Amino acid sequence: MQAAKLVELLGESSQILFFTGAGISTGSGIPDFRGPDGVWKYRQPVYYHDFMRSEAARIEHWDFKLEGWEAFRTARPNAVHEAIVRLERAGKVRAVVTQNIDGLHARAGTAAGLLIELHGTNRLIECQTCGRRSEPEAHFEYFRKTRRPPVCECGGFLKPATISFGQNLRIEDLEKAEDMAQGADLVVALGSTLSVHPAADIPLLAARRGAPYVIINRGPTEHDEMPEVTLRIEGDVGEIFPPAVAAALKV
C-alpha cells in the first residue's frame, strides 16, 4: 500500500524537491554520522572557532578528514543517487537539497543548477581568508607527509569546503533551498533523521504550503509525528526508493 502510494506521488509530480541525508550514501561506503555506529560515537568534531584560532585544532581537523578521505575519494553513486537523476532527466525534479558532503549527487549526474549542498563538499578545499578553492589530493598528501595543516598562498587557513560545527551555512545556499521549496509540488526526504537545523526546516516549507511530504528512512526522524507528513516509510532507502522510481517512470 505504501509502495503504491509512493509510486503514485512520484508519477503525478513534476516539481519534486528532494532532501537527502547520510542514509542514502551508506550503500556507497560512506559512514553514517549520527546512527548507533556513527562516526561521532567515537570521534567528536572540531568546532570552526577552534579551527581558526588553534594549530592543534587544525591538526585534529585535518587528521579527522584524512581518516575518511580514502572512503570519500573512492566512493561511487549508488542506486538512490541514480534514481534521482532518472527523475531529473524525466523533467520531474525541481531541486536536490542535500546535507551530505560526499559529492555523490554531482558524480551521479545531478545538474549543478539543481543541486544545493547545504553543508558543503569534501570534493574541494577552501581558503578561509580569500575563498579560493582547489582540488584536495595534494593538500591531503602534504598533511600526510608533514603533519602540518596546509595554508593558502595568501596565508589563510585551508580546510575541506564543508560547513564545520559553529560555522554558518552559506546564506545564498539557504535562500536558494527555501526558494526551491516554495515551488515544489512534492517533497521527499531520503535517509535523513531531520534533526539538523536549519537544514531540516526546508522540507516543511514545501509541506506547509500544501505539497505532499514523503519520508523514507531507517529509524525514527524528528518529523515523524508531524501532521504535514503525507507518507512515512520505514526501511532501507536503497531497497525502497529505486524500484518506486522505476515503476513511476514505467521503465
C-alpha contacts under 8 A as a table, 3 or more apart, distances in Angstrom:
res1	aa1	res2	aa2	distance
1	M	4	A	5.20
1	M	5	K	6.29
2	Q	5	K	5.10
2	Q	6	L	6.21
2	Q	231	L	7.37
2	Q	233	I	6.98
3	A	6	L	5.11
3	A	7	V	6.29
3	A	240	I	7.76
3	A	244	A	6.81
4	A	7	V	5.13
4	A	8	E	6.18
4	A	244	A	7.99
5	K	8	E	5.00
5	K	9	L	6.21
6	L	9	L	5.20
6	L	10	L	6.19
6	L	214	V	7.83
6	L	231	L	7.74
6	L	244	A	6.68
7	V	10	L	5.21
7	V	11	G	6.00
7	V	244	A	5.21
7	V	245	V	6.77
7	V	247	A	6.35
7	V	248	A	5.06
8	E	11	G	5.12
8	E	12	E	6.16
8	E	248	A	6.85
9	L	12	E	5.27
9	L	13	S	6.19
9	L	186	L	7.54
10	L	13	S	5.47
10	L	186	L	7.94
10	L	244	A	8.00
10	L	245	V	7.07
10	L	248	A	6.00
11	G	248	A	4.77
11	G	249	L	6.83
13	S	16	I	6.40
13	S	92	K	6.57
13	S	185	D	6.14
13	S	186	L	6.33
14	S	91	G	6.63
14	S	92	K	4.04
14	S	93	V	6.49
14	S	94	R	7.68
14	S	185	D	6.97
15	Q	92	K	5.40
15	Q	93	V	5.21
15	Q	94	R	4.63
15	Q	183	G	7.24
15	Q	184	A	5.01
15	Q	185	D	5.26
15	Q	186	L	6.61
16	I	92	K	6.03
16	I	93	V	4.65
16	I	94	R	5.18
16	I	95	A	6.88
16	I	184	A	5.61
16	I	185	D	5.98
16	I	186	L	4.84
16	I	187	V	5.74
16	I	188	V	7.37
17	L	93	V	6.43
17	L	94	R	5.53
17	L	95	A	5.08
17	L	96	V	6.02
17	L	97	V	7.37
17	L	180	M	7.25
17	L	181	A	6.57
17	L	184	A	5.77
17	L	185	D	7.79
17	L	186	L	6.21
17	L	187	V	4.68
17	L	188	V	6.33
17	L	203	P	7.89
18	F	93	V	7.84
18	F	95	A	6.33
18	F	96	V	4.72
18	F	97	V	5.92
18	F	98	T	7.81
18	F	187	V	5.85
18	F	188	V	4.96
18	F	189	A	5.95
18	F	190	L	7.43
19	F	96	V	6.13
19	F	97	V	4.83
19	F	98	T	5.52
19	F	99	Q	7.78
19	F	187	V	7.41
19	F	188	V	6.12
19	F	189	A	4.59
19	F	190	L	6.23
19	F	192	S	7.97
19	F	202	I	7.98
19	F	203	P	6.89
20	T	23	G	7.91
20	T	24	I	6.97
20	T	96	V	7.56
20	T	97	V	6.46
20	T	98	T	4.67
20	T	99	Q	6.21
20	T	100	N	7.17
20	T	189	A	5.74
20	T	190	L	4.82
20	T	191	G	5.99
20	T	192	S	6.09
21	G	24	I	6.24
21	G	25	S	7.81
21	G	98	T	6.19
21	G	99	Q	5.29
21	G	100	N	5.72
21	G	189	A	7.95
21	G	190	L	6.32
21	G	191	G	4.90
21	G	192	S	4.21
21	G	193	T	7.54
22	A	25	S	5.51
22	A	26	T	6.74
22	A	30	I	7.90
22	A	31	P	7.71
22	A	32	D	5.55
22	A	33	F	7.28
22	A	99	Q	7.40
22	A	100	N	6.00
22	A	191	G	5.94
22	A	192	S	6.26
23	G	26	T	5.73
23	G	32	D	6.67
23	G	190	L	7.18
23	G	191	G	3.81
23	G	192	S	6.07
23	G	217	N	7.18
23	G	218	R	7.72
23	G	237	V	7.36
24	I	27	G	6.78
24	I	80	V	6.53
24	I	81	H	7.72
24	I	190	L	6.58
24	I	191	G	5.11
24	I	237	V	6.47
24	I	238	G	6.83
25	S	28	S	5.17
25	S	29	G	6.83
25	S	30	I	5.59
25	S	31	P	7.68
25	S	32	D	8.00
25	S	77	P	7.73
25	S	78	N	7.44
25	S	104	L	7.90
26	T	29	G	5.14
26	T	30	I	4.85
26	T	31	P	5.66
26	T	32	D	6.43
27	G	30	I	7.24
27	G	78	N	6.52
27	G	238	G	7.33
28	S	75	A	5.64
28	S	76	R	5.89
28	S	77	P	6.23
28	S	78	N	5.90
29	G	71	A	6.67
29	G	75	A	6.33
30	I	71	A	6.37
30	I	72	F	6.73
30	I	75	A	7.12
30	I	102	D	7.77
31	P	38	G	6.69
31	P	39	V	6.85
32	D	35	G	6.11
32	D	37	D	7.47
32	D	38	G	4.96
32	D	39	V	6.53
33	F	37	D	7.85
33	F	38	G	4.19
33	F	39	V	4.76
33	F	40	W	5.63
33	F	41	K	7.87
34	R	37	D	7.66
34	R	38	G	4.98
34	R	39	V	7.13
34	R	40	W	6.47
34	R	41	K	7.53
35	G	38	G	4.66
36	P	41	K	7.33
37	D	41	K	6.64
38	G	41	K	5.54
38	G	42	Y	7.88
39	V	42	Y	6.04
39	V	43	R	6.05
40	W	43	R	4.78
40	W	44	Q	5.37
40	W	45	P	7.23
41	K	44	Q	7.51
45	P	61	H	7.53
45	P	165	F	7.14
46	V	50	D	6.81
46	V	51	F	6.74
46	V	57	A	6.64
46	V	60	E	7.29
46	V	61	H	5.91
46	V	164	S	7.37
46	V	165	F	6.91
47	Y	50	D	5.37
47	Y	51	F	6.33
47	Y	164	S	6.22
47	Y	165	F	4.78
47	Y	166	G	5.65
47	Y	167	Q	7.75
48	Y	51	F	4.97
48	Y	52	M	6.27
48	Y	164	S	5.51
48	Y	165	F	5.80
48	Y	166	G	5.38
48	Y	167	Q	5.62
49	H	52	M	5.20
49	H	53	R	6.38
49	H	166	G	6.88
49	H	167	Q	7.79
50	D	53	R	5.34
50	D	54	S	5.66
50	D	57	A	5.91
50	D	58	R	7.81
51	F	54	S	5.67
51	F	55	E	7.24
51	F	57	A	5.08
51	F	58	R	4.93
51	F	61	H	7.32
52	M	58	R	7.49
52	M	157	F	7.54
53	R	57	A	8.00
54	S	57	A	5.17
54	S	58	R	6.36
55	E	58	R	5.00
55	E	59	I	6.23
55	E	149	P	7.94
56	A	59	I	5.14
56	A	60	E	6.23
57	A	60	E	4.94
57	A	61	H	6.07
58	R	61	H	5.04
58	R	62	W	6.16
58	R	149	P	6.33
59	I	62	W	5.22
59	I	63	D	5.96
59	I	147	R	7.20
59	I	148	R	6.74
59	I	149	P	5.85
60	E	63	D	5.02
60	E	64	F	6.17
61	H	64	F	5.14
61	H	65	K	6.23
62	W	65	K	4.98
62	W	66	L	5.90
62	W	143	F	7.47
62	W	149	P	6.64
62	W	159	K	7.45
63	D	66	L	5.06
63	D	67	E	6.19
64	F	67	E	5.17
64	F	68	G	6.85
65	K	68	G	5.43
65	K	69	W	5.93
65	K	160	P	7.98
66	L	69	W	4.91
66	L	70	E	7.58
66	L	140	F	6.57
66	L	144	R	7.74
67	E	70	E	7.37
68	G	71	A	5.55
68	G	72	F	6.44
69	W	72	F	5.13
69	W	73	R	5.89
70	E	73	R	5.03
70	E	74	T	6.14
71	A	74	T	5.52
71	A	75	A	5.86
72	F	75	A	5.27
72	F	102	D	6.08
72	F	122	N	7.63
75	A	104	L	7.72
76	R	104	L	6.59
76	R	107	R	7.44
76	R	108	A	7.99
77	P	80	V	7.80
77	P	81	H	5.79
77	P	82	E	6.93
77	P	104	L	5.24
77	P	105	H	7.09
77	P	107	R	6.65
77	P	108	A	5.57
78	N	81	H	5.60
78	N	82	E	6.34
79	A	82	E	4.99
79	A	83	A	5.93
79	A	238	G	6.57
79	A	242	P	6.23
80	V	83	A	5.10
80	V	84	I	6.45
80	V	237	V	7.38
80	V	238	G	5.74
80	V	241	F	6.65
80	V	242	P	5.82
81	H	84	I	5.38
81	H	85	V	6.55
81	H	104	L	7.14
81	H	105	H	5.81
81	H	108	A	6.05
82	E	85	V	5.05
82	E	86	R	6.31
82	E	108	A	5.87
82	E	109	G	7.83
83	A	86	R	5.02
83	A	87	L	6.43
83	A	241	F	7.73
83	A	242	P	5.46
83	A	245	V	6.31
83	A	246	A	7.82
84	I	87	L	5.16
84	I	88	E	6.24
84	I	93	V	7.92
84	I	110	T	7.79
85	V	88	E	4.84
85	V	89	R	6.17
85	V	108	A	7.02
85	V	109	G	6.32
85	V	110	T	5.66
86	R	89	R	5.14
86	R	90	A	6.29
87	L	90	A	4.98
87	L	91	G	6.52
87	L	92	K	5.45
87	L	93	V	6.26
87	L	245	V	7.31
87	L	249	L	7.81
88	E	91	G	5.13
88	E	92	K	5.39
88	E	93	V	4.80
88	E	110	T	7.48
89	R	92	K	7.45
93	V	96	V	7.57
94	R	114	L	6.75
94	R	180	M	6.78
94	R	183	G	8.00
94	R	184	A	6.65
95	A	114	L	4.59
95	A	115	L	6.06
95	A	116	I	7.45
95	A	177	A	7.89
95	A	180	M	6.42
96	V	114	L	5.95
96	V	115	L	4.93
96	V	116	I	6.14
97	V	115	L	6.15
97	V	116	I	4.77
97	V	117	E	6.17
97	V	118	L	6.91
97	V	177	A	6.60
98	T	115	L	7.72
98	T	116	I	6.26
98	T	117	E	5.14
98	T	118	L	6.09
98	T	119	H	7.66
99	Q	117	E	6.27
99	Q	118	L	5.61
99	Q	119	H	5.46
99	Q	199	A	7.33
100	N	103	G	7.32
100	N	117	E	6.88
100	N	118	L	7.88
100	N	119	H	6.66
100	N	120	G	7.73
100	N	121	T	7.58
101	I	117	E	7.06
101	I	119	H	6.27
101	I	120	G	5.63
101	I	121	T	4.22
101	I	122	N	5.54
101	I	123	R	7.95
101	I	162	T	6.68
102	D	121	T	6.15
102	D	122	N	5.86
102	D	123	R	7.09
103	G	106	A	5.52
103	G	107	R	6.40
103	G	121	T	6.07
103	G	122	N	6.97
103	G	123	R	6.30
104	L	107	R	4.86
104	L	108	A	5.98
105	H	108	A	5.12
105	H	109	G	6.51
105	H	110	T	5.58
105	H	115	L	7.71
106	A	109	G	5.22
106	A	110	T	5.14
106	A	111	A	6.98
106	A	112	A	7.07
106	A	115	L	7.61
107	R	110	T	7.43
110	T	114	L	6.96
110	T	115	L	6.58
111	A	114	L	5.40
111	A	115	L	6.35
112	A	115	L	5.19
116	I	173	D	6.29
116	I	176	K	7.75
116	I	177	A	6.79
117	E	120	G	5.23
117	E	121	T	6.92
117	E	173	D	7.45
118	L	169	L	6.73
118	L	170	R	7.45
118	L	173	D	6.15
118	L	174	L	6.85
118	L	199	A	7.15
119	H	162	T	5.66
119	H	163	I	4.93
119	H	169	L	6.83
120	G	161	A	5.63
120	G	162	T	4.04
120	G	163	I	5.63
121	T	124	L	6.40
121	T	160	P	7.19
121	T	161	A	5.36
121	T	162	T	5.03
122	N	125	I	7.28
122	N	160	P	5.50
122	N	161	A	5.96
122	N	162	T	6.19
123	R	135	E	7.08
123	R	136	P	6.70
123	R	160	P	7.60
123	R	161	A	7.56
124	L	133	R	6.27
124	L	134	S	5.68
124	L	135	E	5.18
124	L	136	P	5.53
124	L	160	P	5.94
124	L	161	A	5.60
125	I	133	R	5.41
125	I	134	S	5.23
125	I	135	E	6.12
125	I	136	P	5.51
125	I	158	L	6.53
125	I	159	K	5.53
125	I	160	P	4.23
125	I	161	A	5.10
126	E	131	G	5.83
126	E	132	R	5.69
126	E	133	R	4.48
126	E	134	S	6.64
126	E	158	L	5.60
126	E	159	K	5.65
126	E	160	P	5.89
126	E	161	A	5.03
127	C	130	C	5.76
127	C	131	G	4.76
127	C	132	R	5.35
127	C	133	R	6.55
127	C	151	V	7.68
127	C	152	C	6.13
127	C	156	G	5.89
127	C	157	F	5.74
127	C	158	L	4.53
127	C	159	K	6.67
128	Q	131	G	5.77
128	Q	156	G	5.95
128	Q	157	F	5.60
128	Q	158	L	6.14
128	Q	159	K	7.46
129	T	154	C	7.78
129	T	155	G	8.00
129	T	156	G	4.99
129	T	157	F	6.99
130	C	154	C	7.22
130	C	156	G	7.11
133	R	161	A	7.88
135	E	138	A	7.29
135	E	139	H	7.92
136	P	139	H	5.43
136	P	140	F	6.27
136	P	160	P	7.55
137	E	140	F	5.36
137	E	141	E	6.22
138	A	141	E	5.08
138	A	142	Y	6.10
139	H	142	Y	5.05
139	H	143	F	6.28
139	H	150	P	6.31
140	F	143	F	5.14
140	F	144	R	6.00
141	E	144	R	4.95
141	E	145	K	6.21
142	Y	145	K	5.33
142	Y	146	T	6.01
142	Y	147	R	7.67
142	Y	148	R	7.66
142	Y	150	P	7.09
143	F	146	T	5.22
143	F	147	R	4.77
143	F	148	R	5.37
143	F	149	P	5.81
143	F	150	P	6.62
144	R	147	R	5.74
149	P	157	F	7.88
149	P	158	L	7.50
150	P	157	F	6.95
150	P	158	L	5.92
151	V	154	C	7.97
151	V	155	G	5.85
151	V	156	G	5.70
151	V	157	F	4.80
151	V	158	L	5.16
152	C	155	G	5.08
152	C	156	G	5.16
152	C	157	F	6.22
152	C	158	L	6.09
153	E	156	G	7.41
159	K	162	T	7.93
163	I	167	Q	5.90
163	I	168	N	7.15
163	I	169	L	6.55
164	S	167	Q	5.31
169	L	173	D	7.50
169	L	174	L	7.01
170	R	173	D	5.42
170	R	174	L	6.46
171	I	174	L	5.11
171	I	175	E	6.03
172	E	175	E	5.18
172	E	176	K	6.10
173	D	176	K	5.17
173	D	177	A	6.17
174	L	177	A	5.14
174	L	178	E	6.19
174	L	199	A	7.89
175	E	178	E	5.09
175	E	179	D	6.14
176	K	179	D	5.02
176	K	180	M	6.14
177	A	180	M	5.10
177	A	181	A	6.20
177	A	202	I	6.87
178	E	181	A	5.10
178	E	182	Q	6.49
178	E	202	I	6.16
178	E	205	L	7.14
179	D	182	Q	5.27
179	D	183	G	7.09
180	M	183	G	5.64
180	M	184	A	6.53
181	A	184	A	5.32
181	A	187	V	7.97
181	A	202	I	6.59
181	A	203	P	6.85
181	A	205	L	5.92
181	A	206	A	4.81
182	Q	205	L	6.59
182	Q	206	A	5.57
182	Q	209	R	7.49
183	G	206	A	7.41
184	A	187	V	6.72
184	A	206	A	6.14
184	A	211	A	6.65
185	D	206	A	7.73
185	D	210	G	7.99
185	D	211	A	4.96
185	D	212	P	7.06
186	L	206	A	7.58
186	L	207	A	7.90
186	L	211	A	5.02
186	L	212	P	5.08
186	L	213	Y	6.23
186	L	214	V	7.93
187	V	203	P	6.19
187	V	206	A	6.64
187	V	207	A	7.05
187	V	211	A	6.68
187	V	212	P	6.33
187	V	213	Y	4.98
187	V	214	V	6.29
188	V	203	P	7.72
188	V	213	Y	6.00
188	V	214	V	4.74
188	V	215	I	5.90
188	V	216	I	7.72
189	A	192	S	6.66
189	A	203	P	7.32
189	A	213	Y	7.84
189	A	214	V	6.19
189	A	215	I	4.77
189	A	216	I	6.26
190	L	215	I	6.22
190	L	216	I	5.14
190	L	217	N	6.11
190	L	237	V	6.62
191	G	216	I	6.29
191	G	217	N	4.71
191	G	218	R	7.05
191	G	237	V	6.37
192	S	195	S	7.87
192	S	217	N	6.41
192	S	221	T	7.17
193	T	217	N	7.40
193	T	219	G	7.74
193	T	220	P	6.63
193	T	221	T	4.27
193	T	222	E	6.35
194	L	199	A	7.99
194	L	200	A	4.95
194	L	221	T	5.67
194	L	222	E	5.61
194	L	223	H	6.68
195	S	200	A	6.26
195	S	221	T	7.08
195	S	222	E	5.86
196	V	199	A	6.03
196	V	200	A	5.65
197	H	200	A	5.17
197	H	201	D	6.50
198	P	201	D	5.50
198	P	202	I	7.47
199	A	202	I	5.81
200	A	203	P	6.63
200	A	204	L	7.79
201	D	204	L	5.39
201	D	205	L	6.67
202	I	205	L	5.37
202	I	206	A	7.20
203	P	206	A	5.52
203	P	207	A	6.30
203	P	213	Y	7.52
204	L	207	A	4.78
204	L	208	R	5.72
204	L	228	E	7.41
205	L	208	R	5.48
205	L	209	R	6.69
206	A	209	R	5.50
206	A	210	G	6.80
206	A	211	A	5.58
206	A	213	Y	7.95
207	A	210	G	5.24
207	A	211	A	4.69
207	A	212	P	6.01
207	A	213	Y	5.68
207	A	228	E	5.81
207	A	229	V	7.51
208	R	211	A	7.13
208	R	228	E	6.54
212	P	228	E	7.78
212	P	229	V	7.22
212	P	230	T	5.60
213	Y	228	E	6.67
213	Y	229	V	4.99
213	Y	230	T	5.02
213	Y	231	L	6.53
214	V	229	V	6.32
214	V	230	T	5.82
214	V	231	L	4.72
214	V	232	R	5.89
214	V	233	I	7.77
215	I	224	D	8.00
215	I	229	V	7.46
215	I	231	L	6.36
215	I	232	R	4.89
215	I	233	I	6.18
216	I	232	R	6.13
216	I	233	I	4.82
216	I	234	E	5.96
216	I	235	G	6.91
216	I	236	D	7.82
216	I	237	V	6.05
217	N	220	P	7.33
217	N	221	T	7.63
217	N	233	I	6.73
217	N	234	E	5.46
217	N	235	G	5.64
217	N	236	D	6.44
217	N	237	V	6.09
218	R	234	E	5.43
218	R	235	G	4.38
218	R	236	D	5.52
218	R	237	V	7.32
219	G	234	E	6.80
219	G	235	G	7.39
220	P	224	D	6.87
221	T	224	D	5.52
222	E	225	E	7.59
223	H	226	M	5.34
223	H	229	V	7.41
224	D	229	V	7.09
224	D	232	R	7.04
225	E	229	V	7.65
226	M	229	V	5.90
227	P	230	T	7.80
229	V	232	R	6.93
235	G	239	E	7.85
235	G	240	I	7.31
236	D	239	E	5.42
236	D	240	I	6.33
237	V	240	I	5.05
237	V	241	F	5.53
238	G	241	F	6.00
238	G	242	P	6.59
239	E	242	P	6.82
239	E	243	P	7.35
240	I	243	P	6.24
240	I	244	A	6.65
241	F	244	A	5.19
241	F	245	V	6.31
242	P	245	V	5.11
242	P	246	A	6.28
243	P	246	A	5.03
243	P	247	A	6.18
244	A	247	A	5.10
244	A	248	A	6.09
245	V	248	A	5.01
245	V	249	L	6.12
246	A	249	L	5.25
246	A	250	K	5.73
246	A	251	V	5.24
247	A	250	K	4.72
247	A	251	V	6.48
